[in-house]
Amino acid sequence: MYLAHLSLTDFRSYPGLELPLGPGVTVLVGSNGVGKTNVMEAIGYLSTLGSHRVSSDQPLLRFGTEQAFIRARLVRGEQQASVELEINATRANRARINRGNPVRAREILGLVRSVLFAPEDLALVKGEPAVRRRFLDELLVTLEPRHAATRADYDRVLKQRNALLKSARGGRLNEAQESTLDVWDHHLAGTGAELLRARLDLVQRLQPHIDTAYASLTDGSKIARAHYRSTAARPADVVSDDDGAVASAEAPAAVVGQDSGDDAALLADATVEELSALYVEALRAGRRQEAERGLTLVGPHREELELLLGPAPAKGFASHGETWSFALALRLAAYYVLLDDDLSGTQAPVLILDDVFAELDAQRRSRLATIVAGAEQVLVTAAVEGDIPPELHGARVRVLPGTVELDGTHGG
């Protein structure tokens, strides 16, 4: 799959933009601040309905406007399709597929598959657990768009349950509140178990690719691993620290992807129903603590994708270069998982490298460029031409404030 054309209206800095694209490598070159990243962000938003730069939609609208549009024409094998996303300031976003009637925005999930590399990816290794959970969930939704509804249902139940916990006086629940909380526990456990089962399966798919990708970017002297730590692992022991990572009063939570005993085996093979039962048990065990804090401490929203480099956690122990390599390896692993999922051979994701090469040393630049050069479509941004490795030869687009100039014209 590749994008043949991208159109922006009132998105970020662009009153209007028409950008023809094509397969192979396209490099957008321009000074910092002229809008290169805005173009890449728009494509990423079509894939995930989220920005890698901001947490809300308001900054995506050009200042003084109430609405923005992202439109794209896709080519999949011998077929073409169009998608339009309408981003609104005061009402729900809407979408159109092939100029049809408006539908909910999440109906377009899965149509535009992309993997975006950006300087912000350092947070995948150095940041809080929420960053890594988002990485997993965005990839899940790309692979199986129905999980967008799963996540929305979970967030709705979580909000209701937290509201009930906050209503406890002095950390004590009355009989009516206890009864209502029992109901919410089962709702949260049910939707949470669906999300957990999907995450566990995804981590198993990612693991071999993470190790391979990291080795290809480095000298291969260290093994890169990712282990999922779940609050469903040890119901009697699980507590939670302030940043949302899993901790345990007596022993580490089970880790999927490592031989850490029966807990890991249980989670790796457990059905959704079994995981739901584990969550219910953990919620009951932690109820007093949750009532005292007015916060739900058990569930996928408090879990962690732990990254290990050799025997040590990558966070806090990896050097700057190793951190960059691990972050890139995670994105490459996501790309490989999407390729594995492309049984038709027409849904290979678009690779987007937004100002990444300026952050890398010459050796990592060359290795990354060699890896991605063969993708069906690669979109790269850079402030100066010299940042682009020679392996990425292709069309060039000059980005100027509010517009672009093509140098190496694509059909489209």
PyMOL commands that set and color helices and strands:
alter all, ss='L'
color gray80, all
select helices_A, chain A and resi 36-48+58-60+105-108+119-126+129-143+147-166+175-217+262-269+272-285+287-293+300-302+320-341+357-359+362-372+385-387
alter helices_A, ss='H'
color red, helices_A
select strands_A, chain A and resi 2-11+14-20+24-29+67-76+79-88+94-97+103-104+114-117+224-229+238-240+246-248+255-256+304-309+312-313+350-354+377-382+395-400+403-407
alter strands_A, ss='S'
color yellow, strands_A
deselect
rebuild
show_as cartoon
